[in-house]
Amino acid sequence: MKDMPKITFIGAGSLGFTRGLVRDILTFPELADSTISLMDIDAERLEFSQTTVSRIIEAGKYPAKLEATMNRKQALDGADAVLCTILASPFDIWKHDILIPKKYGVDTNVGDTRGPSGVFRFLRTAPVMLDICKDMEQVCPDAILLNYTNPMAMLCRALQGQSKIQITGLCHSVQGTAMMLANWIGAKYEECTYVSAGINHQSFYVEFKWKGEDAYPLIRKAVEKPEIYQEEIVRNEMFKHLGYYVTESSGHNSEYNAWFRKRPDLIEKYCTHGTGWNPGIYGYIMDEYGKREGTWKKNVEAELARNEPVNLKRGHEYAASIINAYCGDGALFQFNGNVRNFGLIDNLPPGCCVEVPVLASKRGFSPMHVGPLPPQCAALVNISANNEEMAVMGSLTGDPRHIFWSICYDPLTSAVCSLDEIRSMVKEMFEMNRDYLPQFKHFDI
């Protein structure tokens, strides 16, 4: 590795991620003199990110070098680590990921991970991500790629099957939920240990301990308290009936099964009134994206104008510690990452993308064997994993039938739609996305 690592952000206009991750990276002494390369296709967002990152470097008096460019290959050239936080299509396209299924009764909350909404988001994003990997193979073949872009599992699965680049996907839901559970039982997060395994957004804590003792009895008691139950109604219901806690929020998980969103009365009961409930992307669309974008710009400009002290305290995202392990001081770091299932989770499909404990080092990524998931969890996760495998196959082969079949078996979609209705919905979504799917020569299903 070079003495001064180069760390590249693709999609640097995702300001919240870029700002927090740069702050974290520069707290490591061996990374403080890094070259931070910011790349985005939106000049205005890129400028905001450049200004914000400059303030971090100045506040910390770091010897880091900063560059910003709209040229992706230039940003990647010579990189040691690459972070990806992109959105591959404009609002006028991706809003229909939500609106078209809604017409057919598939009522989505977030729509960025799986089901019809997540699959079409994946289909638009996969070609761009594969091109990023091709560029990396040419100009930084030894760099690691840390992906934050959703849908995490399908994108990582596609890239890991097609590229020689070392790739993993990162999601803060694992450590975030562990902190939440620790708080619920009155424990310090640092005193808790856990093993989380499954697929992204549908991973379960197969073990959760406080000071070496099983903490699940305490979590069960905590969930009985009305104020805690109300924080995460969907996840708490799943926990009560399945016996293991899932890592991703109620808003997301309400979409991934057939239990909470197939009837208006169920949506009213489980998906509306919880204190921690997020109205999701559908509400975001109804509030008009353009107004939100204008508000975002005004907020950023106001923040920069206030010139408030810069927070230099390291956060809880995994990326900085992974990069430090790979091209910093080499301190080993364990995290939950998205990797292919080759001997990791015994009762999920071989080769699918799973989220398991991974060790980061100078060598890259070493995923760890977990064993089988509890059968009641594996039954649910297998449906999603197999659907994701079909979607990836469809994207890589250009066969739209696999996309249709993937969505046919989506739990929420199959709970509310007939096969003929699903076919009509998928055809409509293909037509809407026609100009963003170069991997398909036709859309006949």
RODO-2510 file (C-alpha; in nm, 4 decimals, decimal comma):
residues 445
     n   res          X          Y          Z
     1     m     0,0000     0,0000     0,0000
     2     k     0,1054     0,3609    -0,0600
     3     d     0,2102     0,5675     0,2416
     4     m    -0,0811     0,8033     0,1712
     5     p    -0,3958     0,6039     0,0998
     6     k    -0,6446     0,7274    -0,1577
     7     i    -1,0085     0,6895    -0,0583
     8     t    -1,2730     0,7551    -0,3223
     9     f    -1,6409     0,8375    -0,2781
    10     i    -1,8638     0,7562    -0,5755
    11     g    -2,1940     0,9349    -0,5251
    12     a    -2,0302     1,1878    -0,2945
    13     g    -2,3346     1,4121    -0,3269
    14     s    -2,5021     1,1861    -0,0732
    15     l    -2,3973     1,4421     0,1806
    16     g    -2,4977     1,2724     0,5050
    17     f    -2,2977     0,9584     0,4251
    18     t    -1,9982     1,1426     0,2803
    19     r    -1,9666     1,3860     0,5679
    20     g    -1,9953     1,1201     0,8378
    21     l    -1,7652     0,8706     0,6697
    22     v    -1,4905     1,1225     0,5944
    23     r    -1,5072     1,2422     0,9553
    24     d    -1,4690     0,8836     1,0767
    25     i    -1,1867     0,7958     0,8364
    26     l    -0,9683     1,0909     0,9322
    27     t    -0,9848     1,0048     1,3041
    28     f    -0,7445     0,7158     1,2368
    29     p    -0,3837     0,8440     1,2512
    30     e    -0,2698     0,6215     0,9643
    31     l    -0,5491     0,7611     0,7434
    32     a    -0,5238     1,1265     0,8432
    33     d    -0,3005     1,2099     0,5442
    34     s    -0,5244     1,0303     0,2927
    35     t    -0,6277     1,1707    -0,0407
    36     i    -1,0055     1,2027    -0,0283
    37     s    -1,1479     1,1944    -0,3804
    38     l    -1,5119     1,2989    -0,4212
    39     m    -1,7067     1,2116    -0,7365
    40     d    -2,0679     1,2818    -0,8302
    41     i    -2,2629     1,3497    -1,1493
    42     d    -2,4483     1,6410    -0,9833
    43     a    -2,2184     1,9431    -0,9800
    44     e    -2,4142     2,1309    -0,7142
    45     r    -2,4240     1,8401    -0,4699
    46     l    -2,0565     1,7721    -0,5360
    47     e    -1,9723     2,1323    -0,4507
    48     f    -2,1663     2,1117    -0,1244
    49     s    -1,9803     1,7919    -0,0323
    50     q    -1,6449     1,9440    -0,1186
    51     t    -1,7155     2,2449     0,1016
    52     t    -1,8317     2,0282     0,3899
    53     v    -1,5351     1,7910     0,3704
    54     s    -1,2961     2,0865     0,3498
    55     r    -1,4382     2,2138     0,6776
    56     i    -1,3772     1,8737     0,8405
    57     i    -1,0146     1,8691     0,7235
    58     e    -0,9564     2,2252     0,8423
    59     a    -1,1264     2,1726     1,1795
    60     g    -0,9224     1,8608     1,2515
    61     k    -0,6009     2,0145     1,1131
    62     y    -0,5570     1,6949     0,9153
    63     p    -0,2825     1,6667     0,6502
    64     a    -0,5364     1,5088     0,4134
    65     k    -0,5614     1,6120     0,0493
    66     l    -0,9037     1,6732    -0,1063
    67     e    -1,0050     1,6491    -0,4684
    68     a    -1,3444     1,6632    -0,6397
    69     t    -1,4334     1,5579    -0,9916
    70     m    -1,7228     1,4515    -1,2110
    71     n    -1,4916     1,2088    -1,3909
    72     r    -1,5413     0,8650    -1,2331
    73     k    -1,2301     0,7004    -1,3735
    74     q    -1,0149     0,9904    -1,2564
    75     a    -1,1595     0,9606    -0,9072
    76     l    -1,0929     0,5865    -0,9004
    77     d    -0,7405     0,6001    -1,0435
    78     g    -0,5006     0,4641    -0,7807
    79     a    -0,7641     0,4290    -0,5093
    80     d    -0,7075     0,1945    -0,2155
    81     a    -1,0680     0,1974    -0,0969
    82     v    -1,3885     0,2990    -0,2734
    83     l    -1,7214     0,3839    -0,1102
    84     c    -2,0352     0,3802    -0,3216
    85     t    -2,3532     0,5733    -0,2329
    86     i    -2,5259     0,6295    -0,5666
    87     l    -2,8806     0,6716    -0,6958
    88     a    -2,8898     0,5502    -1,0538
    89     s    -3,2048     0,7168    -1,1868
    90     p    -3,4050     1,0392    -1,1458
    91     f    -3,7017     1,0843    -0,9173
    92     d    -3,9459     1,0852    -1,2086
    93     i    -3,8529     0,7206    -1,2715
    94     w    -3,8003     0,5733    -0,9264
    95     k    -4,1193     0,7177    -0,7808
    96     h    -4,3034     0,4689    -1,0021
    97     d    -4,1346     0,1839    -0,8124
    98     i    -4,3886     0,2755    -0,5443
    99     l    -4,6805     0,4116    -0,7448
   100     i    -4,7241     0,1271    -0,9960
   101     p    -4,7328    -0,1545    -0,7349
   102     k    -4,9695     0,0616    -0,5281
   103     k    -5,2214     0,0455    -0,8156
   104     y    -5,2173    -0,3341    -0,7867
   105     g    -5,2578    -0,3366    -0,4087
   106     v    -4,8897    -0,3772    -0,3200
   107     d    -4,8644    -0,1035    -0,0567
   108     t    -4,4939    -0,0292    -0,0056
   109     n    -4,3344     0,1728     0,2723
   110     v    -3,9722     0,2169     0,1588
   111     g    -3,9307     0,0055    -0,1542
   112     d    -3,5535     0,0039    -0,1880
   113     t    -3,4627    -0,3517    -0,0920
   114     r    -3,6835    -0,6262    -0,2393
   115     g    -4,0266    -0,6914    -0,3844
   116     p    -4,1288    -0,5220    -0,7124
   117     s    -3,9962    -0,1825    -0,6021
   118     g    -3,6588    -0,3133    -0,4884
   119     v    -3,6139    -0,5377    -0,7926
   120     f    -3,6590    -0,2552    -1,0423
   121     r    -3,4347    -0,0260    -0,8408
   122     f    -3,1758    -0,3054    -0,8610
   123     l    -3,2208    -0,3475    -1,2358
   124     r    -3,1513     0,0209    -1,2986
   125     t    -2,8540     0,0321    -1,0624
   126     a    -2,6758    -0,2928    -1,1531
   127     p    -2,5355    -0,1792    -1,4924
   128     v    -2,3892     0,1358    -1,3364
   129     m    -2,2344    -0,0592    -1,0487
   130     l    -2,0875    -0,3166    -1,2864
   131     d    -1,9310    -0,0332    -1,4858
   132     i    -1,7769     0,1036    -1,1644
   133     c    -1,6230    -0,2383    -1,1017
   134     k    -1,4888    -0,2518    -1,4586
   135     d    -1,3244     0,0868    -1,4081
   136     m    -1,1763    -0,0336    -1,0795
   137     e    -1,0337    -0,3445    -1,2459
   138     q    -0,8495    -0,1144    -1,4847
   139     v    -0,7247     0,1645    -1,2566
   140     c    -0,7337     0,0303    -0,8971
   141     p    -0,7607    -0,3509    -0,9096
   142     d    -0,6363    -0,3983    -0,5526
   143     a    -0,8841    -0,1559    -0,3974
   144     i    -1,1722    -0,2730    -0,1813
   145     l    -1,5270    -0,1620    -0,2637
   146     l    -1,7615    -0,0791     0,0242
   147     n    -2,1167    -0,0496    -0,1010
   148     y    -2,3882     0,1496     0,0771
   149     t    -2,6280     0,1561    -0,2185
   150     n    -2,9568    -0,0346    -0,2000
   151     p    -3,0858    -0,2873    -0,2787
   152     m    -2,7807    -0,4157    -0,0967
   153     a    -2,8092    -0,7933    -0,1323
   154     m    -2,8952    -0,8053    -0,5023
   155     l    -2,6299    -0,5512    -0,5995
   156     c    -2,3548    -0,7204    -0,3976
   157     r    -2,4559    -1,0616    -0,5321
   158     a    -2,4381    -0,9366    -0,8926
   159     l    -2,1049    -0,7604    -0,8462
   160     q    -1,9416    -1,0399    -0,6477
   161     g    -2,0337    -1,2899    -0,9175
   162     q    -1,8962    -1,0784    -1,2022
   163     s    -1,5932    -0,8890    -1,0688
   164     k    -1,2563    -0,9783    -0,9188
   165     i    -1,2685    -0,6697    -0,6952
   166     q    -1,3042    -0,7411    -0,3220
   167     i    -1,6559    -0,6184    -0,2474
   168     t    -1,8771    -0,6087     0,0557
   169     g    -2,1957    -0,4219     0,1423
   170     l    -2,2441    -0,2283     0,4657
   171     c    -2,5634    -0,1433     0,6505
   172     h    -2,5854     0,0245     0,9898
   173     s    -2,8988    -0,1691     1,0899
   174     v    -2,7036    -0,4443     1,2683
   175     q    -2,5133    -0,2250     1,5135
   176     g    -2,7994     0,0253     1,5260
   177     t    -3,0527    -0,2339     1,6342
   178     a    -2,8048    -0,3866     1,8803
   179     m    -2,7716    -0,0443     2,0431
   180     m    -3,1502    -0,0171     2,0596
   181     l    -3,1872    -0,3590     2,2247
   182     a    -2,9099    -0,2805     2,4712
   183     n    -3,0881     0,0391     2,5678
   184     w    -3,4179    -0,1460     2,6121
   185     i    -3,2669    -0,3827     2,8687
   186     g    -3,0661    -0,1144     3,0484
   187     a    -2,7291    -0,2399     2,9245
   188     k    -2,4294    -0,0592     2,7858
   189     y    -2,3764    -0,1464     2,4202
   190     e    -2,0083    -0,2172     2,4896
   191     e    -2,1124    -0,4897     2,7365
   192     c    -2,3216    -0,6758     2,4774
   193     t    -2,2079    -0,9345     2,2254
   194     y    -2,4119    -1,0823     1,9446
   195     v    -2,4117    -1,2965     1,6320
   196     s    -2,6302    -1,1667     1,3510
   197     a    -2,6905    -1,3704     1,0360
   198     g    -2,9286    -1,3809     0,7416
   199     i    -2,9576    -1,1479     0,4447
   200     n    -2,9480    -0,7689     0,4391
   201     h    -3,2486    -0,6147     0,6180
   202     q    -3,3624    -0,9659     0,7102
   203     s    -3,0850    -1,0778     0,9404
   204     f    -3,1601    -1,2182     1,2857
   205     y    -2,9646    -1,2087     1,6104
   206     v    -2,9169    -1,5811     1,6572
   207     e    -2,7344    -1,4877     1,9763
   208     f    -2,7558    -1,1741     2,1914
   209     k    -2,5706    -1,1622     2,5241
   210     w    -2,5124    -0,9118     2,8017
   211     k    -2,1960    -0,9714     3,0061
   212     g    -2,1793    -1,3219     2,8628
   213     e    -2,5360    -1,4189     2,9596
   214     d    -2,8284    -1,4761     2,7218
   215     a    -3,0131    -1,1435     2,7048
   216     y    -3,3202    -1,2664     2,5157
   217     p    -3,5266    -1,3182     2,8343
   218     l    -3,4662    -0,9526     2,9207
   219     i    -3,5580    -0,8431     2,5683
   220     r    -3,8848    -1,0390     2,5886
   221     k    -3,9750    -0,8604     2,9118
   222     a    -3,8835    -0,5243     2,7612
   223     v    -4,1066    -0,5762     2,4576
   224     e    -4,4041    -0,6305     2,6895
   225     k    -4,3797    -0,2661     2,7981
   226     p    -4,6283    -0,0607     2,5901
   227     e    -4,3860     0,2245     2,5277
   228     i    -4,1210    -0,0153     2,3919
   229     y    -4,3702    -0,2231     2,1943
   230     q    -4,4907     0,0975     2,0242
   231     e    -4,1383     0,1875     1,9103
   232     e    -4,1122    -0,1066     1,6695
   233     i    -4,4555    -0,2674     1,6348
   234     v    -4,3788    -0,4819     1,3291
   235     r    -4,0424    -0,6042     1,4536
   236     n    -4,1768    -0,6652     1,8010
   237     e    -4,4626    -0,8713     1,6596
   238     m    -4,2145    -1,0737     1,4563
   239     f    -4,0019    -1,1250     1,7660
   240     k    -4,3002    -1,2361     1,9761
   241     h    -4,3951    -1,5021     1,7224
   242     l    -4,0582    -1,6069     1,5734
   243     g    -3,8441    -1,5829     1,8868
   244     y    -3,5483    -1,3964     1,7316
   245     y    -3,5038    -1,0256     1,6698
   246     v    -3,4611    -0,8966     1,3140
   247     t    -3,2076    -0,6259     1,2379
   248     e    -3,3898    -0,3816     1,0100
   249     s    -3,6637    -0,1358     1,1005
   250     s    -4,0387    -0,1977     1,1085
   251     g    -4,0936     0,0159     0,7995
   252     h    -3,8688    -0,2032     0,5906
   253     n    -3,9685    -0,5369     0,7422
   254     s    -4,3396    -0,4711     0,6987
   255     e    -4,2763    -0,5144     0,3238
   256     y    -4,0779    -0,8392     0,3335
   257     n    -4,3522    -1,0759     0,4472
   258     a    -4,7265    -1,1316     0,4063
   259     w    -4,8323    -1,0464     0,7608
   260     f    -4,8626    -0,6679     0,7922
   261     r    -4,9481    -0,4883     0,4658
   262     k    -5,1904    -0,7111     0,2716
   263     r    -5,5095    -0,5448     0,4070
   264     p    -5,5950    -0,1860     0,5010
   265     d    -5,6936    -0,2917     0,8524
   266     l    -5,3536    -0,4554     0,9066
   267     i    -5,1726    -0,1459     0,7795
   268     e    -5,3830     0,0640     1,0169
   269     k    -5,3070    -0,1670     1,3102
   270     y    -4,9361    -0,2326     1,2587
   271     c    -4,7977     0,0262     1,0181
   272     t    -4,9413     0,3632     1,1173
   273     h    -4,9370     0,4523     1,4840
   274     g    -4,6088     0,3330     1,6363
   275     t    -4,3923     0,6044     1,7899
   276     g    -4,0968     0,4978     1,5785
   277     w    -4,2942     0,4573     1,2567
   278     n    -4,1583     0,6196     0,9425
   279     p    -4,4248     0,7087     0,6827
   280     g    -4,1760     0,6011     0,4188
   281     i    -4,1159     0,6899     0,0582
   282     y    -4,4843     0,6928    -0,0392
   283     g    -4,5441     0,9827     0,1983
   284     y    -4,2242     1,1391     0,0676
   285     i    -4,3629     1,1232    -0,2861
   286     m    -4,6986     1,2634    -0,1827
   287     d    -4,5243     1,5580    -0,0130
   288     e    -4,3642     1,6407    -0,3489
   289     y    -3,9997     1,5597    -0,4041
   290     g    -3,9180     1,8952    -0,5587
   291     k    -4,0144     2,0791    -0,2428
   292     r    -3,8003     1,8423    -0,0366
   293     e    -3,5067     1,8968    -0,2716
   294     g    -3,5441     2,2720    -0,2382
   295     t    -3,5600     2,2373     0,1381
   296     w    -3,2456     2,0221     0,1341
   297     k    -3,0534     2,2880    -0,0530
   298     k    -3,1727     2,5655     0,1776
   299     n    -3,0861     2,3599     0,4844
   300     v    -2,7332     2,2879     0,3613
   301     e    -2,6753     2,6517     0,2697
   302     a    -2,8060     2,7633     0,6093
   303     e    -2,5838     2,5114     0,7882
   304     l    -2,2742     2,6309     0,6047
   305     a    -2,3643     2,9936     0,6716
   306     r    -2,3971     2,9300     1,0470
   307     n    -2,0353     2,8145     1,0546
   308     e    -2,0966     2,6042     1,3642
   309     p    -1,8153     2,3959     1,5202
   310     v    -1,7496     2,0753     1,3227
   311     n    -1,8152     1,7490     1,5040
   312     l    -1,4977     1,5421     1,4767
   313     k    -1,6087     1,2533     1,6983
   314     r    -1,6007     0,9122     1,5293
   315     g    -1,9425     0,7559     1,4665
   316     h    -2,0598     0,3949     1,4526
   317     e    -2,0426     0,3147     1,0811
   318     y    -1,8165     0,0220     0,9906
   319     a    -1,6431     0,1733     0,6867
   320     a    -1,3637     0,3713     0,8518
   321     s    -1,2512     0,0803     1,0704
   322     i    -1,2551    -0,1518     0,7685
   323     i    -1,0456     0,0893     0,5640
   324     n    -0,8052     0,1294     0,8564
   325     a    -0,7673    -0,2492     0,8766
   326     y    -0,6982    -0,2743     0,5036
   327     c    -0,4792     0,0272     0,4300
   328     g    -0,4246     0,1988     0,7645
   329     d    -0,2603     0,0595     1,0759
   330     g    -0,3848    -0,2939     1,0039
   331     a    -0,5852    -0,3400     1,3250
   332     l    -0,8209    -0,6328     1,2691
   333     f    -1,1875    -0,5372     1,2643
   334     q    -1,4974    -0,7562     1,2775
   335     f    -1,8149    -0,6295     1,1168
   336     n    -2,1339    -0,7611     0,9575
   337     g    -2,0928    -0,7536     0,5821
   338     n    -2,2657    -0,8753     0,2689
   339     v    -2,0791    -1,1611     0,1022
   340     r    -2,1651    -1,4729    -0,0976
   341     n    -2,2829    -1,7783     0,0913
   342     f    -2,0071    -2,0292     0,0399
   343     g    -2,0218    -2,2407     0,3558
   344     l    -2,1421    -1,9584     0,5826
   345     i    -2,5133    -2,0168     0,6552
   346     d    -2,5955    -2,3843     0,6138
   347     n    -2,9675    -2,3587     0,5336
   348     l    -2,9656    -2,0697     0,2841
   349     p    -2,8980    -2,1087    -0,0913
   350     p    -2,5304    -2,1665    -0,1793
   351     g    -2,3830    -1,8596    -0,3454
   352     c    -2,6607    -1,6190    -0,2479
   353     c    -2,5660    -1,2932    -0,0788
   354     v    -2,5773    -1,3229     0,3010
   355     e    -2,5011    -1,0829     0,5839
   356     v    -2,2667    -1,2455     0,8351
   357     p    -1,9720    -1,1577     1,0603
   358     v    -1,6645    -1,0718     0,8507
   359     l    -1,3067    -0,9997     0,9564
   360     a    -1,1281    -0,7104     0,7821
   361     s    -0,7484    -0,7163     0,7611
   362     k    -0,4615    -0,6252     0,5295
   363     r    -0,5728    -0,9217     0,3187
   364     g    -0,9242    -0,7902     0,2729
   365     f    -1,2376    -0,9721     0,3854
   366     s    -1,2630    -1,3076     0,5647
   367     p    -1,6276    -1,4087     0,6257
   368     m    -1,7106    -1,6419     0,9126
   369     h    -1,9158    -1,9610     0,9238
   370     v    -2,2322    -1,9176     1,1316
   371     g    -2,4158    -2,2479     1,0818
   372     p    -2,7909    -2,2834     1,0256
   373     l    -3,0503    -2,0201     1,0982
   374     p    -3,3377    -2,1227     1,3269
   375     p    -3,5873    -2,3021     1,0975
   376     q    -3,8675    -2,0484     1,1463
   377     c    -3,6296    -1,7700     1,0398
   378     a    -3,4724    -1,9702     0,7576
   379     a    -3,8154    -2,0382     0,6055
   380     l    -3,8776    -1,6655     0,5631
   381     v    -3,5248    -1,5715     0,4598
   382     n    -3,5058    -1,8480     0,1974
   383     i    -3,7992    -1,6955     0,0110
   384     s    -3,6258    -1,3592    -0,0137
   385     a    -3,2856    -1,5101    -0,0955
   386     n    -3,4240    -1,7251    -0,3770
   387     n    -3,6214    -1,4311    -0,5166
   388     e    -3,3042    -1,2238    -0,5168
   389     e    -3,1171    -1,5005    -0,6971
   390     m    -3,3807    -1,4996    -0,9742
   391     a    -3,3666    -1,1206    -1,0056
   392     v    -2,9871    -1,1253    -1,0332
   393     m    -3,0026    -1,4031    -1,2913
   394     g    -3,2538    -1,2018    -1,4931
   395     s    -3,0361    -0,8916    -1,4874
   396     l    -2,7147    -1,0714    -1,5786
   397     t    -2,8691    -1,2817    -1,8572
   398     g    -3,1103    -1,0178    -1,9867
   399     d    -3,4025    -1,2591    -1,9484
   400     p    -3,7052    -1,0633    -1,8176
   401     r    -3,8925    -1,3837    -1,7297
   402     h    -3,6690    -1,4274    -1,4254
   403     i    -3,7750    -1,0829    -1,3071
   404     f    -4,1393    -1,1803    -1,3355
   405     w    -4,0789    -1,5082    -1,1508
   406     s    -3,8855    -1,3298    -0,8768
   407     i    -4,1741    -1,0907    -0,8143
   408     c    -4,4314    -1,3728    -0,8375
   409     y    -4,2972    -1,5223    -0,5165
   410     d    -4,2495    -1,1980    -0,3260
   411     p    -4,4513    -1,2582    -0,0055
   412     l    -4,6430    -0,9293    -0,0033
   413     t    -4,7071    -0,9283    -0,3789
   414     s    -4,8305    -1,2868    -0,3840
   415     a    -5,0544    -1,2146    -0,0843
   416     v    -5,2502    -0,9451    -0,2694
   417     c    -5,2139    -1,0194    -0,6444
   418     s    -5,3004    -1,3007    -0,8817
   419     l    -5,0377    -1,4267    -1,1249
   420     d    -5,2081    -1,2425    -1,4088
   421     e    -5,2111    -0,9201    -1,2085
   422     i    -4,8433    -0,9617    -1,1270
   423     r    -4,7672    -1,0111    -1,4960
   424     s    -4,9506    -0,6904    -1,5845
   425     m    -4,7728    -0,5002    -1,3081
   426     v    -4,4279    -0,6218    -1,4140
   427     k    -4,4987    -0,5341    -1,7773
   428     e    -4,5999    -0,1843    -1,6734
   429     m    -4,2859    -0,1438    -1,4635
   430     f    -4,0654    -0,2656    -1,7493
   431     e    -4,2272    -0,0136    -1,9818
   432     m    -4,1713     0,2694    -1,7343
   433     n    -3,8033     0,1701    -1,6944
   434     r    -3,7342     0,0898    -2,0604
   435     d    -3,4687     0,3596    -2,1085
   436     y    -3,2753     0,2584    -1,7942
   437     l    -3,2335    -0,1152    -1,8530
   438     p    -2,9611    -0,1643    -2,1175
   439     q    -2,9080    -0,5257    -2,0119
   440     f    -3,2434    -0,6300    -2,1639
   441     k    -3,2905    -0,6676    -2,5419
   442     h    -3,6645    -0,7265    -2,4984
   443     f    -3,9248    -0,7167    -2,2236
   444     d    -4,1385    -1,0165    -2,3179
   445     i    -4,2497    -1,2145    -2,0141
***
